[in-house]
């Protein structure tokens, strides 16, 4: 590969420590501003903030007054009065960012949303979470709730890729990172970077899962999909104890080789950085995962035809 294609991209991930239920937006935004300044000082062209970065992870609570939930946890405009300082500082510093938040649309729809904002503080792309985990019914016997299916609708934007800051960037949120289709759809659109934020509880309310597997599976998902799709993956956690409920950290930047090149050390606000070689992904996509040469979509149709597992098919039924 020609060395001239090895273009560098300063990429930062801003991990957040806990946001307590009682904290207000202004306090949270000040933390984000401080990390944005640090990211810019380290040469970042873009900084990735977590999922639901502006509030506590409120889907852990069963709440019945939707109007109160909307007023307290959702953003009806972006930027709004409390988030505008993020956009103003981004324009001043000339840095782009990814931000996750709870979106309330003008039509009254609710989404778990992320946006990409360029170095001129313009929103250039929006993503609404597709793989919503958890449940919608009240489970009073559980240690906490995981009610994303109650508070959010399934996203309707698809897994888009945007030309931004001289490269192509895709975005997803939290549970999306565990599904291989997420990354493959973006890689087929020539993404070079995937930005994602997450809030991942350390305890699984559905079965007694060993806690160490939460971190193992998180990193496994990032590393395998980065490698198999020739992508840089930038994953930002909100983590630590929020009102007694613990979430994993493990914010990381993963190279197309599958290697972790930067990882957060603790569970507080922390900026990590990598000067990413964007040509590395192209190398893997030429010599290992050359889609145009080696993919055989005619043999993959079950992936889109079936949602759940079914009966085995005869060989004659497996290909188009």
C-alpha positions in Angstrom: 0.0 0.0 0.0 1.3 3.5 -0.8 2.6 5.2 2.3 0.7 8.4 1.3 -2.5 6.7 2.3 -1.4 6.4 5.9 -3.3 9.5 7.1 -3.2 10.3 10.8 -6.3 11.2 12.8 -6.2 12.4 16.4 -9.0 10.6 18.2 -10.0 11.0 21.8 -12.5 9.2 24.0 -13.9 11.0 27.0 -14.9 8.5 29.7 -17.3 9.8 32.3 -17.5 8.8 35.9 -20.9 8.5 37.4 -23.7 11.1 37.0 -25.9 11.0 40.1 -29.6 11.2 39.9 -29.5 14.6 41.7 -26.9 16.2 39.4 -28.2 18.9 37.0 -27.3 19.5 33.3 -25.1 22.5 34.0 -22.8 20.4 36.3 -22.5 17.6 33.8 -21.8 19.9 30.8 -19.0 21.6 32.8 -17.4 18.1 33.0 -17.8 17.6 29.3 -16.3 21.0 28.5 -13.2 20.2 30.7 -12.6 16.9 28.8 -13.2 18.6 25.4 -10.4 21.1 26.3 -8.1 18.3 27.3 -8.8 16.3 24.1 -8.1 19.4 21.9 -4.9 20.1 23.8 -3.7 16.6 22.9 -4.3 17.1 19.3 -7.6 15.4 18.9 -9.7 16.2 15.8 -12.7 14.5 17.5 -13.7 13.5 21.0 -16.3 10.7 21.7 -18.6 11.2 24.7 -20.7 8.4 26.3 -24.3 7.2 25.7 -26.8 9.3 27.7 -24.0 11.6 28.7 -26.1 14.3 30.1 -28.0 12.4 32.8 -27.8 9.4 35.0 -28.7 6.0 33.4 -32.4 6.6 34.1 -33.8 3.4 32.5 -32.7 1.6 35.7 -35.8 3.3 37.4 -39.5 2.4 37.0 -41.3 5.7 36.5 -44.9 6.2 35.5 -45.2 9.9 35.0 -44.0 10.3 31.4 -44.3 14.1 31.5 -41.9 14.2 34.4 -39.5 11.7 32.7 -39.5 13.9 29.6 -38.8 17.1 31.5 -36.1 15.6 33.6 -34.2 13.3 31.3 -34.9 14.1 27.6 -33.6 16.9 25.3 -36.3 18.5 23.1 -33.7 20.5 21.1 -30.1 20.1 20.4 -28.3 22.3 21.1 -30.5 23.7 23.8 -29.8 26.4 26.4 -27.9 24.0 28.7 -25.9 22.2 25.9 -25.0 25.1 23.7 -21.7 25.7 25.6 -20.5 22.4 24.2 -21.1 23.6 20.6 -19.6 27.0 21.3 -16.4 25.5 22.7 -16.1 23.0 19.9 -16.3 25.8 17.4 -13.7 27.8 19.3 -11.3 24.8 19.6 -12.0 23.5 16.1 -12.8 20.0 17.3 -15.6 17.6 16.4 -17.5 15.4 18.8 -19.9 12.6 19.3 -22.6 12.9 22.0 -25.2 10.5 23.3 -28.4 11.8 24.9 -32.2 11.0 25.3 -34.0 12.7 22.4 -37.7 13.9 22.5 -38.8 14.8 19.0 -41.3 17.5 18.1 -43.8 14.7 17.4 -43.4 13.3 20.9 -41.2 10.3 19.9 -38.5 9.1 22.2 -35.1 7.8 21.1 -31.7 6.9 22.6 -29.7 9.1 20.3 -26.2 10.1 19.3 -25.0 12.9 17.1 -21.8 13.8 15.2 -20.8 17.4 15.3 -18.1 18.8 13.1 -15.3 21.2 13.9 -17.5 24.1 13.1 -20.1 23.0 15.6 -22.6 21.8 13.0 -24.6 18.6 13.6 -23.8 16.5 10.5 -25.3 13.2 11.5 -27.7 11.6 13.9 -28.1 8.0 15.0 -31.0 6.5 17.0 -30.2 3.3 18.9 -31.5 0.1 17.1 -30.6 -2.8 19.4 -32.5 -1.8 22.5 -31.8 -4.2 25.4 -33.8 -5.0 28.5 -37.5 -5.1 29.0 -40.6 -2.8 29.1 -42.5 -4.4 32.0 -41.9 -3.8 35.7 -39.7 -6.4 37.4 -40.0 -5.5 41.1 -38.0 -8.6 42.0 -34.9 -7.4 40.1 -32.2 -5.5 41.9 -32.8 -2.7 39.3 -34.6 -2.2 36.1 -33.3 -2.1 32.5 -36.2 -0.3 30.8 -34.8 0.9 27.5 -37.7 -0.8 25.8 -40.1 1.2 27.9 -38.6 4.6 27.5 -37.2 4.5 23.9 -38.5 3.4 20.5 -36.3 1.4 18.1 -34.2 3.8 16.0 -35.3 4.6 12.5 -32.2 6.1 10.9 -30.2 2.9 10.2 -26.4 2.6 10.6 -25.2 5.6 8.6 -21.7 6.7 7.7 -20.8 10.4 7.4 -18.0 12.2 5.6 -16.5 14.3 8.4 -13.1 15.8 9.3 -11.5 14.3 6.3 -12.6 10.7 6.9 -15.7 8.6 7.1 -17.3 8.0 10.5 -20.1 5.7 11.6 -21.9 5.7 15.0 -23.8 3.3 17.2 -24.8 3.0 20.9 -24.1 0.5 23.7 -25.8 -2.8 22.9 -25.3 -2.2 19.2 -21.6 -3.0 19.7 -22.4 -6.7 20.4 -24.1 -7.3 17.0 -21.7 -8.0 14.1 -24.3 -6.6 11.6 -23.8 -3.2 13.1 -20.2 -2.9 12.0 -20.5 -4.7 8.7 -23.2 -2.4 7.5 -20.9 0.6 8.3 -17.8 -1.0 6.8 -19.7 -1.7 3.6 -20.2 2.1 3.4 -16.4 2.6 3.7 -16.4 3.7 7.3 -12.9 4.2 8.8 -14.0 5.0 12.4 -16.9 3.9 14.5 -17.8 6.0 17.5 -19.9 4.6 20.2 -21.0 5.4 23.8 -22.3 3.0 26.4 -23.6 2.6 29.9 -23.2 -1.1 30.9 -24.4 -2.4 34.3 -21.9 -4.6 36.1 -24.6 -6.9 37.1 -26.9 -8.9 34.9 -30.5 -8.9 36.2 -31.5 -11.9 34.1 -29.0 -14.5 35.3 -26.1 -14.8 37.6 -23.4 -13.9 35.2 -19.8 -13.7 36.5 -19.0 -10.0 36.7 -15.6 -10.4 34.9 -17.5 -11.5 31.8 -19.1 -8.1 31.4 -15.7 -6.5 30.7 -14.4 -9.5 28.7 -17.4 -9.5 26.3 -17.3 -5.7 26.0 -13.7 -5.7 24.8 -14.2 -8.9 22.8 -17.0 -7.2 20.8 -14.9 -4.1 20.1 -11.7 -6.0 19.1 -13.3 -8.7 16.9 -15.5 -6.3 15.0 -12.7 -3.7 14.5 -10.5 -6.5 13.0 -13.2 -8.1 10.9 -14.3 -4.8 9.4 -11.0 -2.8 9.1 -12.2 -0.2 11.5 -11.0 2.0 14.3 -13.5 1.8 17.1 -13.7 4.5 19.8 -15.8 3.4 22.8 -16.7 5.8 25.6 -18.2 4.6 28.9 -20.2 6.3 31.6 -19.2 4.2 34.5 -18.8 3.8 38.3 -21.4 3.9 41.0 -24.5 5.9 40.1 -26.6 6.1 43.3 -25.2 2.7 44.3 -25.6 1.0 40.9 -22.3 0.1 39.3 -21.4 0.3 35.6 -18.3 -1.0 33.9 -15.6 1.3 32.6 -13.2 0.0 30.0 -13.4 2.9 27.6 -11.0 2.1 24.7 -9.7 2.9 21.3 -9.2 -0.3 19.2 -7.2 -0.5 16.0 -8.2 -2.4 12.8 -5.7 -5.0 13.9 -8.0 -5.8 16.8 -5.4 -4.4 19.3 -6.4 -2.0 22.1 -4.2 1.0 21.6 -5.6 3.1 24.5 -7.8 2.2 27.5 -9.1 4.1 30.5 -7.4 3.2 33.8 -10.2 3.9 36.2 -13.9 4.8 36.6 -13.8 8.5 36.7 -13.7 11.3 34.1 -10.7 10.4 31.9 -9.6 11.3 28.4 -7.7 8.7 26.3 -6.1 9.5 23.0 -4.6 7.8 19.9 -3.0 9.2 16.8 -4.8 6.8 14.5 -3.3 5.6 11.2 -6.4 5.5 9.0 -4.4 3.6 6.3 -4.2 0.6 8.7 -7.8 -0.3 8.1 -7.4 0.0 4.3 -4.5 -2.5 4.5 -6.6 -5.1 6.3 -9.5 -4.5 3.9 -7.2 -5.1 0.9 -5.3 -8.1 2.1 -7.4 -10.0 4.6 -11.1 -8.9 4.4 -11.4 -7.8 0.8 -15.2 -7.7 0.6 -15.4 -7.2 -3.2 -13.2 -10.3 -3.8 -14.3 -12.7 -1.1 -17.7 -11.9 0.3 -20.5 -14.2 -0.9 -23.8 -12.5 0.0 -25.8 -15.1 -2.0 -25.0 -17.5 0.8 -25.9 -15.1 3.7 -29.6 -14.5 3.0 -30.8 -16.1 6.3 -29.1 -13.2 8.1 -31.8 -10.8 6.8 -34.7 -13.3 6.3 -34.7 -14.7 9.8 -34.8 -12.8 13.1 -34.6 -15.8 15.4 -33.2 -19.3 14.8 -35.3 -21.8 13.0 -35.1 -25.3 11.4 -32.1 -26.3 9.3 -32.5 -25.8 5.5 -31.7 -28.1 2.7 -28.6 -27.2 0.7 -30.7 -26.2 -2.2 -32.5 -23.6 0.0 -29.4 -22.0 1.4 -28.4 -20.0 -1.6 -30.2 -17.6 -3.9 
